[in-house]
Amino acid sequence: MGALIVVRHGQTEWSLSGRHAGRTDVALTDAGEAAARALAPRLAERRPVAVFSSPLSRAMRTAELAGLTGVRPDPDLVEWDYGGYEGMTAEQIQESRPGWDLWRDGVVPGDAVHPGERLQQVAARTDAVLDRIRPLLDQGDVAVVAHGHLARVITVRWLGLDASAARLLGHPHPGSLGFLAVEHGQPVISAWNVP
């Protein structure tokens, strides 16, 4: 059985400054492009049988620079819709909501472009992705190119945990890899935050 390779897109100006970039299409920085290119040798060793990506340009560009081919855009892999918190840092949000925690408190509604999403809605999207991917793992590795918070949710859902358990995982660095596998019939994280 193959592994599910979770690729976090490379650095953007917003990830560098800590701004929440959900549905906003932010381009990779030069460092983000370099990090994506640096993933190519490791991904070439794995030769995924299928590749899915968030349709946002930062993810699709990461896939391209990392040498992944046959990439299928999947709207279920877009980042959490942060609603009214789109573009804000955690510090800015905490000015109006002291002690705010994304995993516990969620987001507030935004505008028509960023209406906001509950954690359970994000989990439902990742569950749909996993349902499509699991049968393909019999043929080999499958890669998904996604975003930081979504990568954490897909990982804990892989493990069969409630989506809120994603708070226990370290935020994946831009341009990093995670490897999800099955050992002795149990889903596991075999590596996390691999540059």
C-alpha positions as MATLAB code, in Angstrom:
seq = 'MGALIVVRHGQTEWSLSGRHAGRTDVALTDAGEAAARALAPRLAERRPVAVFSSPLSRAMRTAELAGLTGVRPDPDLVEWDYGGYEGMTAEQIQESRPGWDLWRDGVVPGDAVHPGERLQQVAARTDAVLDRIRPLLDQGDVAVVAHGHLARVITVRWLGLDASAARLLGHPHPGSLGFLAVEHGQPVISAWNVP';
ca = [
       0.000    0.000    0.000;
       1.261    3.446   -0.885;
       1.589    6.504    1.323;
      -0.412    9.694    1.203;
       2.113   12.496    0.711;
       0.821   15.821    2.009;
       2.638   18.751    0.398;
       2.238   22.216    1.894;
       2.599   24.924   -0.722;
       5.678   27.146   -0.636;
       5.975   30.448    1.189;
       3.806   33.420    0.254;
       3.966   36.995    1.530;
       0.956   36.200    3.696;
       2.420   33.019    5.213;
       5.623   34.945    5.897;
       3.724   37.631    7.809;
       1.302   35.223    9.510;
      -1.799   36.451    7.706;
      -4.651   33.985    7.260;
      -4.870   33.233    3.534;
      -7.890   31.050    2.953;
      -9.490   31.673   -0.417;
      -7.353   34.689   -1.369;
      -5.078   33.664   -4.224;
      -1.642   34.765   -3.016;
       1.439   34.067   -5.162;
       4.568   32.280   -3.990;
       7.568   34.375   -2.977;
      10.978   33.683   -4.519;
      11.802   31.671   -1.387;
       8.528   29.768   -1.801;
       9.414   28.879   -5.369;
      12.890   27.741   -4.294;
      11.413   25.546   -1.544;
       8.988   23.997   -4.037;
      11.847   23.197   -6.422;
      13.782   21.643   -3.542;
      10.972   19.105   -3.036;
      11.411   17.704   -6.552;
      14.174   15.131   -5.847;
      12.334   13.569   -2.896;
       9.013   13.473   -4.779;
      10.723   12.019   -7.874;
      11.939    9.116   -5.711;
       8.357    8.390   -4.665;
       6.726    8.615   -8.128;
       3.129    9.222   -7.042;
       0.490    7.382   -9.047;
      -1.918   10.320   -8.633;
      -1.596   13.968   -7.630;
      -4.368   16.274   -6.429;
      -3.978   19.958   -5.639;
      -5.885   22.885   -4.329;
      -6.789   24.935   -7.407;
      -5.279   28.090   -5.859;
      -2.173   29.265   -7.691;
       0.191   28.911   -4.716;
      -0.575   25.191   -4.560;
      -0.661   24.555   -8.306;
       2.645   26.420   -8.758;
       4.201   24.406   -5.931;
       3.121   21.180   -7.652;
       4.592   22.355  -10.948;
       7.931   23.439   -9.450;
       8.145   20.236   -7.407;
       7.989   18.266  -10.657;
       4.604   16.685  -10.035;
       2.771   15.771  -13.224;
      -0.820   14.917  -14.042;
      -2.004   17.222  -11.270;
      -5.774   17.259  -10.808;
      -7.191   20.427   -9.215;
      -9.564   19.532   -6.402;
     -11.730   22.290   -4.878;
     -12.046   20.229   -1.677;
      -8.343   20.943   -1.040;
      -8.669   24.741   -0.796;
      -7.747   26.212    2.570;
     -10.224   26.862    5.364;
     -12.466   29.798    4.480;
     -11.511   32.235    7.261;
     -14.494   34.501    6.646;
     -14.083   37.867    8.374;
     -10.580   36.880    9.509;
      -9.234   36.565    5.965;
      -5.975   38.500    5.689;
      -5.623   39.037    9.434;
      -2.933   37.694   11.763;
      -3.804   35.817   14.955;
      -2.529   38.815   16.926;
      -4.911   41.160   15.098;
      -7.841   38.813   15.727;
      -6.949   38.530   19.409;
      -7.103   42.313   19.793;
     -10.883   42.079   19.414;
     -11.239   38.506   20.738;
      -8.686   37.969   23.531;
      -7.647   34.336   23.823;
      -9.080   33.464   20.394;
      -8.073   30.041   19.103;
      -8.977   28.967   15.572;
      -9.523   25.318   16.519;
     -11.784   26.126   19.462;
     -13.467   29.375   18.416;
     -13.577   29.160   14.631;
     -14.146   32.177   12.400;
     -16.705   34.933   11.998;
     -18.715   35.433    8.805;
     -17.153   37.655    6.188;
     -18.339   38.994    2.852;
     -19.807   37.144   -0.134;
     -16.336   36.038   -1.288;
     -15.289   34.903    2.208;
     -18.475   33.756    3.990;
     -16.527   31.650    6.475;
     -16.504   27.952    7.214;
     -16.926   25.841   10.350;
     -14.281   23.253   11.220;
     -16.812   20.488   10.565;
     -17.245   21.761    7.006;
     -13.474   21.642    6.456;
     -13.439   18.101    7.865;
     -16.244   17.044    5.517;
     -14.199   18.273    2.547;
     -11.082   16.409    3.693;
     -13.131   13.263    4.300;
     -14.362   13.473    0.703;
     -10.754   13.783   -0.514;
      -9.686   10.786    1.573;
     -12.599    8.730    0.238;
     -11.378    9.410   -3.311;
      -7.713    8.742   -2.475;
      -7.866    5.553   -0.396;
      -8.672    3.225   -3.346;
      -5.732    4.688   -5.313;
      -3.229    3.842   -2.568;
      -3.379    0.165   -3.609;
      -1.477    1.267   -6.731;
       1.189    3.353   -4.910;
       1.773    6.745   -3.363;
      -0.689    9.604   -3.830;
       0.272   13.258   -3.323;
      -1.956   16.158   -2.324;
      -0.768   19.750   -2.524;
      -2.643   21.876   -0.048;
      -2.474   24.492    2.690;
      -1.351   24.557    6.320;
      -4.570   24.247    8.282;
      -6.169   21.955    5.714;
      -3.092   19.681    5.813;
      -3.517   19.351    9.574;
      -7.211   18.487    9.242;
      -6.637   15.907    6.501;
      -3.930   14.334    8.668;
      -6.056   13.897   11.779;
      -8.988   12.660    9.699;
      -6.580   10.101    8.158;
      -5.883    8.966   11.721;
      -9.623    8.697   12.418;
      -9.564   11.549   14.937;
     -11.965   14.431   15.371;
     -10.938   17.449   13.294;
     -10.309   19.472   16.471;
      -7.316   17.195   17.178;
      -5.519   19.086   14.382;
      -4.566   21.643   17.044;
      -2.113   19.022   18.373;
      -0.058   18.956   15.172;
       2.624   21.526   14.520;
       1.804   23.844   11.652;
       3.536   22.456    8.540;
       6.214   24.771    7.251;
       5.704   26.204    3.769;
       7.274   23.897    1.200;
       7.291   20.840    3.470;
       6.062   17.261    3.227;
       4.096   14.952    5.476;
       3.817   11.206    4.947;
       0.703    9.324    6.040;
       0.768    5.557    5.897;
      -0.717    2.383    7.319;
       1.313    0.187    9.644;
      -0.070   -3.100   10.995;
      -3.515   -2.088    9.770;
      -3.473    1.255   11.590;
      -3.215    4.713    9.980;
      -0.062    6.541   11.108;
       1.965    9.674   10.502;
       5.284    8.320    9.283;
       6.881   11.768    8.873;
       5.808   15.384    9.372;
       7.222   18.758    8.368;
       9.934   17.272    6.164;
      11.702   20.064    4.244;
];
